C-alpha cells in the first residue's frame, strides 16, 4: 500500500482517520459511526479541495496519466 500523496493528506489521515479511530478504539463511537465519520470527513475535504484536482494529483503520484 502506498502513502496517500495528495494535497492536504494530513487532514485526511491525521485529522479524520486518526481522530475517529481513537474514538472508536476507546469505545466512544461504534464501528458504523466511525465509518460514517471517516466517509463524511473525507468527502468534505475532497469537495473543498476539488474532487477532480485530487484525482489528478493521486493518479500522477502513481505514475498514471491524469
GILIN-V95576 format. One record per residue. N is the residue number from 1. RES is the residue in one letter. PSI is psi in whole degrees, 0 to 359 (none if undefined). D_CENTER is the distance of its C-alpha to the mean C-alpha in whole Angstrom. Layout:
n:res:psi:d_center
N:RES:PSI:D_CENTER
N:RES:PSI:D_CENTER
This chain:
n:res:psi:d_center
1:X:132:15
2:X:152:14
3:X:150:11
4:X:119:9
5:X:76:11
6:X:161:10
7:X:141:11
8:X:23:9
9:X:323:7
10:X:318:9
11:X:318:7
12:X:310:3
13:X:300:6
14:X:315:9
15:X:319:9
16:X:298:7
17:X:307:7
18:X:317:10
19:X:316:12
20:X:318:11
21:X:322:12
22:X:318:15
23:X:320:16
24:X:311:16
25:X:333:18
26:X:356:21
27:X:9:22
28:X:332:21
29:X:158:18
30:X:171:19
31:X:315:17
32:X:321:17
33:X:319:16
34:X:315:13
35:X:318:11
36:X:317:12
37:X:319:10
38:X:313:7
39:X:310:8
40:X:319:9
41:X:315:7
42:X:320:4
43:X:318:8
44:X:312:9
45:X:316:8
46:X:318:8
47:X:319:12
48:X:320:12
49:X:338:12
50:X:110:13
51:X:313:12
52:X:322:15
53:X:318:15
54:X:318:11
55:X:319:13
56:X:314:16
57:X:316:14
58:X:313:12
59:X:319:16
60:X:321:18
61:X:336:16
62:X:1:17
63:X:17:20
64:X:158:20
65:X:140:22
66:X:none:20
